Each structure stands twice: as structure tokens, then as C-alpha cells.
Amino acid sequence: MRKYSLISIVWVLTLLFMACDPQEMDDYELGQALTEDDVAFSVSPKADQPMW
């Protein structure tokens, strides 16, 4: 019985350390924000699929 409680304690401590430790790199960047010059939208409604 003591063996199983020791194994359970080791599992719990392992899970706690794994949960608190970041598992992937956090050096992501989004880059520059888009401006009005960077994007262009065009809409052309069709007779069989109206926009509204």
C-alpha cells in the first residue's frame, strides 16, 4: 500500500511541474499592424445571391 501512495505522490508532483513549466517557446511576434494601404476589399453582388 505504501508503494502505491509513493507512486501516486510522484505522479502528482510530476503533473504539477509539467503544468507549471511552459512547454513551448513563447517568442512569437505578430509583426506590423496592417494599414489601410495594405488591404483592399471589393464586393460585387450577384443577381442570384444578393448581399442583404
Buried (B, 14 or more C-beta within 10 A) or exposed (E): EEEEEEEEEEEEEEEEEEEEEEEEEEEEEEEEEEEEEEEEEEEEEEEEEEEE
